[in-house]
């Protein structure tokens, strides 16, 4: 089976224009964001989607409304939870990261240890009993060999911020669940899925799927520019026996060409 996955970032918000972290706070779309989202919707409405999933945060729901497309709310598509730094200027957050690194280095410039504490907001969609099962499942998953995931394990974040590897695990979990559902339940050879989400999840989708692809992805996807209303598209080949991902073809990454047609 082939699954075409389109991953779209929400329209421009007021926080975007103010260089603030949206995180899990909400900021409504600007007039320009609404106009651009409507243009994106005119493109997307020509595509038949078998499944549409949208982050349950306000700016993504507003974007989907501008698209004129119905969808299901999916908490795993939420942006990272920046805890006390949600809504903060990016410059202030960068200072907080630097201060945390200095604290862990004790001013020496060398880390004595890397904290392994999991943020309390991680995988908040799961009950505690399901969380352990999911984490155990991921210990045997492909993520252990993913170069991006390995680099995330040494990332330093201020207290209360969802770590990048935790975001990676919940996005990986969502992609696997979605592919399995499409393969097991739909009695056809092709399916098309739409995710409407945020900047960091768009990047992490690329990180997850890069493990299954021979295509060349940008080296540091965490710094890849993800414009508002951009589309990333993947063609996923699913194993009919296991309903799991076999290989992935990258079609486009953070493209805005559809907005200028």
C-alpha positions as CSV (number, residue, x, y, z in Angstrom):
1,X,0.0,0.0,0.0
2,X,1.1,3.6,-0.7
3,X,0.2,6.4,1.8
4,X,0.7,10.0,0.7
5,X,1.3,12.2,3.8
6,X,1.0,16.0,3.6
7,X,2.2,17.9,6.6
8,X,1.2,21.6,6.7
9,X,2.2,24.4,9.2
10,X,-0.5,26.7,10.4
11,X,-0.9,30.3,9.1
12,X,1.0,33.3,10.4
13,X,0.1,34.3,14.0
14,X,0.5,37.6,15.9
15,X,3.2,35.9,18.1
16,X,5.0,34.9,14.8
17,X,5.3,38.6,13.9
18,X,6.4,39.5,17.4
19,X,9.1,36.8,17.4
20,X,7.5,35.1,20.4
21,X,7.3,31.4,21.1
22,X,3.8,30.1,20.4
23,X,4.3,26.8,22.1
24,X,1.1,25.6,23.7
25,X,-0.2,29.1,24.2
26,X,-2.5,30.3,21.5
27,X,-2.1,33.3,19.3
28,X,-4.7,34.0,16.6
29,X,-3.9,34.3,12.9
30,X,-3.0,37.7,11.5
31,X,-5.1,39.1,8.6
32,X,-2.2,38.1,6.3
33,X,-2.2,34.6,8.0
34,X,-5.9,34.2,7.3
35,X,-5.5,35.3,3.6
36,X,-2.6,32.9,3.0
37,X,-4.4,30.0,4.8
38,X,-7.4,30.6,2.5
39,X,-5.0,30.4,-0.5
40,X,-3.5,27.2,0.9
41,X,-7.0,25.8,1.4
42,X,-7.9,26.4,-2.3
43,X,-5.0,24.2,-3.2
44,X,-5.8,21.5,-0.7
45,X,-9.5,21.3,-1.4
46,X,-8.6,19.8,-4.8
47,X,-7.1,16.8,-3.1
48,X,-9.2,13.9,-1.7
49,X,-8.0,13.1,1.9
50,X,-8.8,9.8,3.5
51,X,-7.9,11.2,6.9
52,X,-7.3,14.7,8.2
53,X,-5.7,15.3,11.6
54,X,-5.2,18.7,13.2
55,X,-3.5,19.9,16.4
56,X,-6.1,20.9,18.9
57,X,-4.5,24.3,19.6
58,X,-6.4,27.4,18.5
59,X,-4.1,28.6,15.6
60,X,-4.2,25.2,13.8
61,X,-8.0,24.9,14.2
62,X,-8.4,28.4,12.8
63,X,-6.1,27.5,9.9
64,X,-8.1,24.3,9.1
65,X,-11.3,26.4,9.2
66,X,-9.7,28.7,6.6
67,X,-8.9,25.7,4.5
68,X,-12.6,24.8,4.5
69,X,-11.7,21.1,5.3
70,X,-13.1,19.0,8.1
71,X,-10.7,17.1,10.4
72,X,-10.1,15.3,13.6
73,X,-8.3,16.9,16.6
74,X,-5.1,15.1,17.5
75,X,-3.2,16.1,20.7
76,X,0.0,14.5,19.5
77,X,0.3,17.1,16.8
78,X,0.5,19.9,19.4
79,X,3.5,22.2,19.3
80,X,6.3,21.6,21.9
81,X,5.3,22.6,25.4
82,X,7.8,25.3,26.5
83,X,6.4,25.4,30.0
84,X,7.1,28.8,31.7
85,X,8.5,30.0,28.4
86,X,5.3,29.7,26.3
87,X,4.6,33.1,24.9
88,X,8.1,34.4,25.6
89,X,10.4,36.2,23.2
90,X,12.8,33.8,21.4
91,X,15.7,36.0,22.6
92,X,14.7,35.5,26.2
93,X,14.3,31.8,25.8
94,X,17.8,31.6,24.2
95,X,19.2,33.3,27.3
96,X,17.4,30.8,29.5
97,X,19.0,27.9,27.6
98,X,22.4,29.4,27.9
99,X,22.0,30.0,31.6
100,X,20.9,26.3,32.1
101,X,23.9,25.1,30.2
102,X,26.2,27.3,32.3
103,X,24.6,26.0,35.4
104,X,25.1,22.4,34.4
105,X,28.7,23.1,33.4
106,X,29.4,24.9,36.7
107,X,31.0,27.6,34.5
108,X,33.7,25.2,33.3
109,X,32.3,24.9,29.7
110,X,32.2,21.1,30.1
111,X,29.0,19.3,31.0
112,X,29.3,17.2,34.1
113,X,26.1,15.3,33.3
114,X,23.2,15.4,30.9
115,X,19.8,15.5,32.8
116,X,17.6,12.5,31.9
117,X,14.4,13.9,33.6
118,X,11.4,13.6,31.3
119,X,9.2,16.7,31.1
120,X,5.9,16.3,32.8
121,X,4.1,17.4,29.6
122,X,5.5,14.5,27.6
123,X,3.0,12.3,25.9
124,X,0.2,13.9,27.9
125,X,-2.3,12.2,25.6
126,X,-1.4,8.9,27.2
127,X,-2.5,7.5,30.5
128,X,0.4,6.4,32.8
129,X,-0.2,2.7,32.1
130,X,-0.1,3.3,28.3
131,X,2.9,5.6,28.6
132,X,5.1,2.8,29.8
133,X,4.0,0.5,27.0
134,X,4.7,3.2,24.4
135,X,8.1,4.0,25.8
136,X,9.0,0.3,25.8
137,X,7.8,-0.1,22.3
138,X,10.0,2.8,21.2
139,X,13.0,1.3,22.9
140,X,12.8,-1.4,20.2
141,X,11.8,1.0,17.4
142,X,13.8,2.6,14.6
143,X,14.3,5.8,16.6
144,X,17.2,4.3,18.5
145,X,19.2,4.3,15.2
146,X,18.0,7.7,14.0
147,X,20.9,10.2,13.9
148,X,18.6,13.1,14.7
149,X,17.2,11.3,17.7
150,X,20.6,10.4,19.1
151,X,21.7,14.1,18.9
152,X,18.6,15.2,20.8
153,X,19.6,13.0,23.8
154,X,22.3,15.5,24.7
155,X,20.2,18.6,24.2
156,X,20.0,21.0,27.1
157,X,16.6,22.7,27.9
158,X,15.5,24.9,30.7
159,X,13.4,23.2,33.5
160,X,9.8,22.5,32.5
161,X,10.3,22.5,28.7
162,X,9.3,19.5,26.7
163,X,12.5,17.9,25.3
164,X,13.0,17.5,21.6
165,X,13.4,13.7,21.9
166,X,10.0,13.5,23.6
167,X,8.4,15.4,20.8
168,X,10.2,12.9,18.4
169,X,8.6,9.9,20.2
170,X,5.1,11.3,20.1
171,X,5.3,12.2,16.5
172,X,6.8,8.9,15.6
173,X,4.0,7.2,17.5
174,X,1.4,9.1,15.6
175,X,2.9,8.4,12.2
176,X,3.1,4.7,13.0
177,X,-0.5,4.6,14.3
178,X,-1.8,6.5,11.2
179,X,0.0,4.3,8.7
180,X,-1.1,1.1,10.4
181,X,-4.7,2.3,10.5
182,X,-4.7,3.2,6.8
183,X,-3.1,-0.1,5.8
184,X,-5.3,-2.3,8.1
185,X,-8.7,-0.6,7.6
186,X,-8.8,0.7,4.1
187,X,-9.3,-1.9,1.4
188,X,-7.5,0.0,-1.4
189,X,-4.0,0.4,-2.7
190,X,-3.6,4.2,-2.0
191,X,-4.5,6.6,0.8
192,X,-3.9,10.3,1.3
193,X,-3.5,11.8,4.8
194,X,-3.2,15.5,5.9
195,X,-1.6,16.7,9.2
196,X,-2.1,20.4,10.1
197,X,0.4,21.2,12.8
198,X,3.2,23.5,14.0
199,X,6.8,24.3,13.1
200,X,8.6,21.8,15.4
201,X,6.3,18.9,14.6
202,X,6.8,19.5,10.8
203,X,10.5,19.3,11.4
204,X,10.2,16.1,13.5
205,X,8.0,14.4,10.9
206,X,10.9,14.9,8.5
207,X,13.4,13.5,11.1
208,X,11.2,10.4,11.7
209,X,10.6,9.6,8.1
210,X,14.3,10.2,7.1
211,X,15.1,6.8,8.7
212,X,13.1,5.1,6.0
213,X,14.3,7.1,3.0
214,X,17.3,7.0,0.7
215,X,16.6,10.6,-0.3
216,X,19.0,13.3,1.0
217,X,17.5,15.4,3.8
218,X,19.0,18.7,5.2
219,X,21.7,17.9,7.7
220,X,20.2,19.9,10.6
221,X,16.4,19.7,10.3
222,X,15.9,21.4,13.7
223,X,17.1,24.6,12.1
224,X,15.2,24.2,8.8
225,X,13.0,27.2,7.9
226,X,9.3,26.1,8.0
227,X,7.3,28.9,6.5
228,X,3.6,29.3,7.5
229,X,1.3,27.3,5.3
230,X,4.2,25.4,3.8
231,X,3.6,21.8,2.7
232,X,5.9,18.8,3.2
233,X,4.9,15.7,1.3
234,X,6.0,12.1,1.6
235,X,5.1,8.9,-0.3
236,X,5.2,6.1,2.2
237,X,5.3,2.5,1.1
238,X,3.6,0.2,3.7
239,X,4.4,-3.5,4.2
240,X,1.1,-5.4,3.6
241,X,2.0,-8.1,6.1
242,X,3.1,-6.0,9.1
243,X,1.2,-2.7,8.2
244,X,4.5,-0.9,9.1
245,X,6.6,1.6,7.1
246,X,8.9,-0.1,4.5
247,X,10.3,3.0,2.8
248,X,9.7,6.7,2.2
249,X,10.1,9.0,-0.7
250,X,10.5,12.7,-0.1
251,X,8.4,14.7,-2.6
252,X,8.8,18.2,-1.2
253,X,9.9,19.8,2.0
254,X,8.5,23.0,3.5
255,X,7.4,24.2,0.0
256,X,5.3,27.3,-0.5
257,X,5.0,27.0,-4.3
258,X,1.3,26.2,-4.0
259,X,0.7,29.6,-2.5
260,X,1.8,31.4,-5.7
261,X,-0.1,29.5,-8.3
